[in-house]
Amino acid sequence: MELDHLPALADQLLAAAREAASGRAAQSIRSGRDVQLRQTVMALTRGHGLDDHVAPGEATLQVLVGRVALRWSREEQAIELAAGDWIDLPDARHALDAETDAVVLLTVSVRQR
């Protein structure tokens, strides 16, 4: 069993994201070939994000720090999320934009093949 302190990890990743040309940094906190439920903490600096993509299974997003905008259905729908917000990700192409420097916890249940 491993213990992760999310506030400290969020600070670390935000510092790394601020130094990265991509404006982002991430660390998996639960992953592996034999793990179906995967979790990743991701930091995004303001104005950066993730382009349109589809999750590989059921997924949720929890905002730990800052504000992000979740867009789906080719930008026709969007919702702004702030620290403390949690949402099921849509089973459709979606994108994520950092409205402020932000850190999110992404949880994905990978589909069995």
N, C-alpha and C positions, 0 to 999 in steps of 0.2 A: 504494500500500500504506500502511495506517495502523497505527500501533502503539498499543495500549491496555495500560495497566498495571492489571490487575484489582484488586490490593489498594488502590491509590489510588482507583480508581473506586468500590469497595465502601465505603470510608470516606466519600467524598463523598455517595453515595446514602443511606447510613445517617443522616448528618447531616440530609439533606433529608427523609427519612422521619420522623425524630423531630420535625421542625417541621410536618409535614403533618397535617391533621385525619384523613386517611384512614390514616395510619400506614404509608404506602408511597411509594416513589419508584422510578423505573425509567429506564433508558436503553438504547436499541437500539444495539448495537455492530456489527451486520451486518444491514442491511435494505435495502429498496428494491423497486421494481416488478420489476426484472429479476433479483432475487436469490431463489433457491429455498430456500436454507439461511439461516434468520434466527436471530439470537441477541440476547437481551435480558438485561441484568443488572438484577435487581430486589431492592430492599431492603424488608424488612417489619419493623415493630417488634413486640415481643412482644404477642400477643393479636390481631393483625391478620392479614389473609390475603387469599386470593382465593376467592370463592364458587364453587359448582359451575359447571363449564364443560367444553366439549369442545375439544380441541386441533384446529387446522385441518389437521393432518397428523401424521406421525410426530414424536415429541418426546422429548427427554431433559431431565432436571433434574440439575444439579450444585450441591451446597451448598458455598458458598465460606466463609461465616461463620455460626456459630450452629447452631440446630436448628429443623427444621420438621417438621410432620406432614402427610403426603400421605394424603388420604382418597379413596376411590372406591366405586362401587356403593352410592350412597346411605348412606354412612357405615358400611356393613357391614364394610368392610376398611380398614385404616389401617397405615401404617408410619412410624416416626420416622426421620428422616435427620439426620445431623450433618455438620459441616464435613469435606469430603473425600469424602463419599458421592455416588454418581452412580447414576441409575436411569432406565430407560425408562419414560415415562409410559404409563399404561394407555390403551387405545383405548376409553375409556368416560368418562362424566361423572366429573370429579374436582375436588377442592378442595385448597387449601394453607393451612395455619395456621402462624403463627410461634410456636414454643414459647419462643424467646428472640429478641432482636433478631437478624435473620438477613439474609444476602445469598445469592441463588441466581443461577445462570446457566441460562437457559432456551434450549434450542436446538430449533427447529422446522423441519422440511422441509415447506414449503407444497405442498399438492397442486396439480398442474397442472390447469388448467381446460380 
